[in-house]
Amino acid sequence: MQGFKKVIEEIKTKENFIDFVEILIIDLEKKSEWTNKSLHEYLEAIASWTEDMDGYYINNNLPIPENVNWKLFANILLAAKMYE
């Protein structure tokens, strides 16, 4: 998980984000520490974590993100439903 945190810290561009998603895919294929391996479980965890995310930032002494573009996240998730 620590390696992922470093990669996330370095995300500044769309290309960095794409690289991160590709790293997640590789990690999933290796069957490493994934609790939520099905799409249903993964999406459910995204919703739950997002609901509780303020606690994550507070517990880690990090600023709670402001001005998050939630519509962009929603569009990415929806588009991936059909995009090949």
Secondary structure per residue as TSV (DSSP state, phi and psi in degrees):
chain	resnum	aa	ss	phi	psi
A	1	M	-	360.0	-34.0
A	2	Q	H	-61.3	-39.5
A	3	G	H	-62.2	-36.8
A	4	F	H	-66.0	-38.9
A	5	K	H	-61.1	-38.8
A	6	K	H	-65.7	-43.9
A	7	V	H	-62.0	-43.5
A	8	I	H	-61.3	-41.8
A	9	E	H	-59.3	-28.8
A	10	E	T	-90.5	-1.2
A	11	I	-	-72.9	117.2
A	12	K	-	-129.5	-18.3
A	13	T	S	-131.6	168.7
A	14	K	H	-60.2	-40.0
A	15	E	H	-63.4	-39.0
A	16	N	H	-61.5	-40.7
A	17	F	H	-64.4	-43.7
A	18	I	H	-60.9	-43.3
A	19	D	H	-58.9	-42.1
A	20	F	H	-61.8	-45.8
A	21	V	H	-61.4	-40.2
A	22	E	H	-65.0	-35.5
A	23	I	H	-64.6	-40.0
A	24	L	H	-61.5	-42.1
A	25	I	H	-61.0	-46.7
A	26	I	H	-60.9	-43.0
A	27	D	H	-62.4	-42.3
A	28	L	H	-63.8	-42.1
A	29	E	H	-63.9	-28.3
A	30	K	T	-77.7	-4.8
A	31	K	T	58.5	37.2
A	32	S	-	-77.6	-150.5
A	33	E	S	-71.3	59.5
A	34	W	-	-101.4	115.2
A	35	T	S	-77.5	-38.5
A	36	N	-	-105.9	85.9
A	37	K	-	-89.5	-23.1
A	38	S	S	-89.3	157.7
A	39	L	H	-60.7	-41.5
A	40	H	H	-58.7	-49.4
A	41	E	H	-62.9	-40.8
A	42	Y	H	-64.4	-46.7
A	43	L	H	-65.5	-38.8
A	44	E	H	-61.8	-41.1
A	45	A	H	-67.8	-36.1
A	46	I	H	-60.2	-47.1
A	47	A	H	-62.7	-45.3
A	48	S	H	-64.9	-45.0
A	49	W	H	-65.4	-41.3
A	50	T	H	-61.6	-40.0
A	51	E	H	-61.6	-36.7
A	52	D	H	-102.2	8.9
A	53	M	H	-62.7	-30.3
A	54	D	H	-57.0	-39.2
A	55	G	H	-61.7	-37.7
A	56	Y	H	-59.9	-48.4
A	57	Y	H	-67.5	-40.7
A	58	I	H	-63.3	-47.0
A	59	N	H	-65.5	-24.2
A	60	N	T	-103.4	14.2
A	61	N	T	52.6	42.5
A	62	L	-	-113.9	151.2
A	63	P	-	-69.2	140.3
A	64	I	-	-72.0	126.5
A	65	P	-	-59.4	138.9
A	66	E	-	-115.6	161.8
A	67	N	S	56.8	38.3
A	68	V	-	-72.0	134.4
A	69	N	-	-87.4	83.1
A	70	W	H	-65.6	-32.3
A	71	K	H	-63.2	-37.8
A	72	L	H	-62.7	-46.3
A	73	F	H	-59.3	-44.0
A	74	A	H	-62.0	-42.7
A	75	N	H	-64.8	-39.3
A	76	I	H	-62.1	-47.8
A	77	L	H	-64.6	-42.0
A	78	L	H	-68.5	-43.9
A	79	A	H	-62.3	-36.6
A	80	A	T	-66.6	-15.8
A	81	K	T	-62.6	-32.7
A	82	M	T	-120.9	-21.6
A	83	Y	-	-69.3	138.6
A	84	E	-	-103.0	360.0
